[in-house]
Amino acid sequence: MQKGDVVAVQVPTLSLNGVATAVTFFLGMVLFLLAFGSSEWLGLDGGITVSLWKSCQKNFKTDEWTCAPWDELPDFVRATQGFCVIGLLIYVVSAIVLVSYLVMPSLHEIRSILIAICLLTFSAGCMTLMALVVMGIKGKDFCLDIRRDSIKLFQFFAQGVYASGQFYIGWSSVVAILSSLVTLSSFVFSMIEFMRINDLPTHHV
């Protein structure tokens, strides 16, 4: 190499897998936030809905829904809140790492960054799944217990609430399911990208 020669430096470019990782992750995060703050995870048709932060009841006399924070927070809701809060924190950390990965080309072929993204996206999706399992199984038992308890049915009826409806899964749970699946697809894309980077010669990384 002669003095004054220009040395070409190859700047890593963002691959399609990297783009897919970011797009699916942020879509999953938006869906998660929508489910996190919504109020219709499950309930009894036409009478009661259950969510993370409040319960809602429909008055059959006025045909109006009223929502209020939990008076006595059921254990399964507390557990679901815990999974969701941990999931939210993981989403925030993941977003910071992914934004750094997107805007800094020097990070595109760093194995440790890809490993971190894989672990974070997988953890975020799993936290949502665990929250859904707890809410789905224990929430169904909670609603069916109301239907089987004649005293509770009478108390709700006295308040103008029909609590004998069929158990149903609300749209919030559907959104949370989609969030988990989309976020886990982000994990798959990041794993594919990691395997691609891992096959590169060491001096590229």
MARVEXPA-139125 format. One line per 10 residues: for each residue x, y, z of C-alpha. Coordinates in steps of 0.1 Angstrom, whole numbers. Example, Ala and Ser with C-alpha at 12.3 -4.5 7.8 and 13.67 -1.06 7.14 Angstrom:
REM MARVEXPA-139125
123,-45,78 ~ 137,-11,71
This chain:
REM MARVEXPA-139125
0,0,0 ~ 15,33,-11 ~ 13,65,10 ~ -17,85,1 ~ -38,55,-11 ~ -74,56,0 ~ -86,27,20 ~ -122,17,14 ~ -141,9,45 ~ -172,-13,41
-200,0,62 ~ -224,-27,73 ~ -259,-23,59 ~ -292,-32,75 ~ -305,-65,61 ~ -341,-74,54 ~ -341,-96,84 ~ -330,-66,105 ~ -358,-45,91 ~ -383,-73,96
-371,-77,132 ~ -377,-40,139 ~ -411,-37,121 ~ -426,-68,138 ~ -412,-58,172 ~ -427,-23,171 ~ -460,-36,158 ~ -461,-61,187 ~ -452,-33,211 ~ -481,-11,199
-505,-41,202 ~ -492,-48,237 ~ -498,-12,248 ~ -533,-13,234 ~ -541,-45,253 ~ -523,-32,284 ~ -545,-2,288 ~ -578,-16,276 ~ -607,-28,297 ~ -622,-60,280
-599,-90,285 ~ -628,-114,294 ~ -661,-114,312 ~ -697,-126,313 ~ -717,-116,282 ~ -739,-86,287 ~ -730,-80,323 ~ -694,-80,335 ~ -659,-74,320 ~ -626,-80,336
-593,-63,328 ~ -559,-55,344 ~ -569,-22,361 ~ -606,-22,365 ~ -639,-41,361 ~ -669,-30,342 ~ -706,-37,347 ~ -736,-31,325 ~ -768,-19,340 ~ -797,-37,323
-821,-9,334 ~ -802,19,317 ~ -782,-2,292 ~ -750,17,302 ~ -716,4,311 ~ -698,17,342 ~ -661,10,350 ~ -642,14,383 ~ -609,3,397 ~ -608,-30,415
-621,-28,451 ~ -605,-61,460 ~ -579,-71,435 ~ -581,-108,427 ~ -549,-128,429 ~ -550,-138,393 ~ -553,-101,382 ~ -524,-92,404 ~ -503,-119,388 ~ -513,-109,353
-504,-73,361 ~ -470,-85,373 ~ -463,-103,340 ~ -475,-73,320 ~ -454,-48,339 ~ -423,-69,335 ~ -432,-73,298 ~ -436,-35,295 ~ -402,-29,310 ~ -387,-55,286
-404,-38,257 ~ -389,-4,267 ~ -354,-18,270 ~ -358,-37,237 ~ -370,-5,220 ~ -339,14,231 ~ -316,-14,219 ~ -334,-18,186 ~ -334,20,179 ~ -297,20,186
-292,-9,163 ~ -312,8,135 ~ -295,42,136 ~ -259,30,142 ~ -246,10,112 ~ -216,-1,132 ~ -239,-22,153 ~ -255,-41,124 ~ -230,-69,125 ~ -222,-71,162
-230,-105,175 ~ -236,-94,211 ~ -262,-69,200 ~ -281,-95,180 ~ -280,-119,210 ~ -294,-91,232 ~ -322,-84,207 ~ -330,-122,205 ~ -332,-126,243 ~ -353,-94,247
-378,-100,220 ~ -383,-136,231 ~ -387,-125,268 ~ -412,-98,258 ~ -434,-123,238 ~ -432,-149,266 ~ -443,-124,293 ~ -474,-116,273 ~ -481,-153,268 ~ -478,-160,305
-501,-131,313 ~ -526,-145,289 ~ -524,-180,304 ~ -530,-167,339 ~ -558,-144,329 ~ -575,-169,307 ~ -575,-199,331 ~ -580,-181,364 ~ -602,-154,349 ~ -626,-180,335
-628,-197,369 ~ -635,-163,385 ~ -664,-156,361 ~ -679,-191,363 ~ -677,-189,401 ~ -699,-158,399 ~ -724,-177,378 ~ -725,-206,402 ~ -729,-185,433 ~ -766,-176,438
-758,-150,465 ~ -735,-131,442 ~ -760,-134,413 ~ -786,-119,435 ~ -763,-91,447 ~ -754,-82,411 ~ -791,-84,401 ~ -800,-60,429 ~ -774,-36,414 ~ -790,-39,380
-763,-62,366 ~ -771,-94,347 ~ -743,-118,357 ~ -756,-150,342 ~ -743,-145,307 ~ -719,-168,289 ~ -682,-165,296 ~ -664,-149,267 ~ -629,-138,257 ~ -628,-100,250
-610,-82,222 ~ -582,-71,246 ~ -571,-107,250 ~ -572,-112,212 ~ -550,-81,208 ~ -526,-95,234 ~ -524,-128,216 ~ -516,-110,184 ~ -490,-89,202 ~ -473,-120,216
-473,-138,182 ~ -460,-108,163 ~ -433,-101,190 ~ -422,-138,188 ~ -420,-135,150 ~ -396,-106,157 ~ -375,-130,177 ~ -375,-155,148 ~ -362,-128,124 ~ -335,-117,148
-324,-153,152 ~ -321,-157,115 ~ -301,-125,113 ~ -279,-137,141 ~ -272,-169,123 ~ -263,-149,92 ~ -239,-127,111 ~ -225,-157,129 ~ -214,-172,96 ~ -195,-141,86
-157,-141,90 ~ -146,-128,124 ~ -130,-97,111 ~ -164,-84,99 ~ -178,-85,134
